[in-house]
C-alpha cells in the first residue's frame, strides 16, 4: 500500500504537520484510550486524506492511529466519555511547550467544543495510516462550519 502516512513529531513544528493531516478526522469516543501504565494517549480515527484531495474529488478516508508517549496526565473537557459511540471531528492538534523544555501540553480540540489537554514529559507523537483507503462523498468544508 503506497501513499499511507507515517509521521513522527518531537517539536511544535512537527506536530503542526500531524495536526494538518489529522484535521477533520472522525473519531469514535470509544476509540480514544489512556494507558496510564504505558503513559500513552491514543486514538483511532477515520482520517480525511487532505494530501490526495483535489477541489472536485475523488475524496478518500483511511483508518489511522495517533499516539502520544511520555504522558504525565490527561484532562478532557466537554467530551462524552460515557457515550462510546459518539462521533467527534478533530479540529486541531497543537503543542504548547513548558518554560523548561522538553515538556509541555498538547491540546487536541474537537468540533463542538470538546478538548483534551495532554501533559507530556516530552513531545513524542506518531500518526500512521493503516488499511486500504476508501472513497467518501464529501470534502470537509470549513466555510459552512
N, C-alpha and C positions, 0 to 999 in steps of 0.2 A: 504494500500500500504506500504509494508515494504522496507527498503533499501533506502528510499529517504533521502537526506541530509538536515540537518537544522544546520547551523553553525553560530556562532557569533564571532566577533573579537573586542577586546578592546586594543590590542597592536600589534606591528610589527610581533611578532612570531605567534599570532593568524591569522593575515592577510596572512602570508605565506601559511597557511593551506587552507584558502579560495582561494588564488591565484593558488595553485596547483589544486584544484578542478575545478576552472573556466578556467584553461588553455585549449586553443583550442575550447572554446565555440564559437558558431556562433551567431553574434548579428546583427540584422537589425537596421540601424541607426535610423529609426523611432521609435524603441523600447527603445531609450535612452531618459530619461527625467530629467529635473532640475526643482524642485518646490521651488522657492525662498521663498515663504511664509512659507512652512513647513521646509525649509532648508534641502532638501533631493535631492540626486542624485541617480537615479535608472536606471537599465536596465534589460530587459527581454532577455533571451538567450536560445539557444539550447545547453545544456552543454553535453560534452562528458563524459561518466561515467568511468573515469580512475579507480575508486575504484573497478569496476567489470570486467575490461578488462584484458584478457589474451593475450599472443602473437598471437594466432591464432583466437581469437574471441570466441563466438559472441560478437559484439560490440553494444553499446547502447548509445542513447542520451536521454535527458529528459529536459522538459521545466523547467527553473529555473529563479529566480529573485535575483539580487544583489543590495543592497541598502546601502547608506552611509547617516548617520544622522549628525546633527550639522554642516552642510556645510556652510562655510563662502563665498567661491567663487569657480567658475569652469571656467577653460580655456581649450580650445581644440586647437589642432594643427594637421593639415592635416587630418581633419575629414570632410567628405562631408555632412554637416548638411542640405544642400539643396537637397540631394538625399535620401529620407526616405527609399527607398527600397534597398539601397546599403548594401551589407553584409560585415562584418568585423569579424576577428577571434581574440579572446583575447590571447595575448602572455604572459602578466604578470600583476600582481597587487601587488604593493609594497607601504610601508609606510615609510616616512622619518620624524621622529619626530622633532619638533622645539627644539631649545636650552632650551626653557622654556616649559616643558610638561604641559598639555597633548595634545596640538595642534600639527599640522604637515601637511604634504602634502601626499596625496595618488596619485600615478602615475599608471594610467590604460593604458597600452600600447597595441596597436592593430597591427596586421600584416599590412605591407605596410607603416609603419611609423606614423600612426595615434596615438595620445595620448591625454588623458585627465589628467589635473592637478587639483586635487580636494583639496582645502584648507579646513581643518576641525578644529573646536574648540577642539575636542577630537575625538579619533578614536572610532566609533560606527558603525560597519558594520554587515550586515546579508546576508547570502546566503541560499536560501531554494529552494528545488525542489518541483514541484507540477505536478500532472497529471501522466499518465502512461508512463514509458519509452518505446521507440521504437527501433527496430533494425536499424543499419546503416552499410553499407557495408565496410566502411574504418576506419582504425585506423590512427589518425594523425601521420605523420612520420616527425620528425624534422631533420632527416639526409638528406631528399630530399629538405627541405625548403631552 
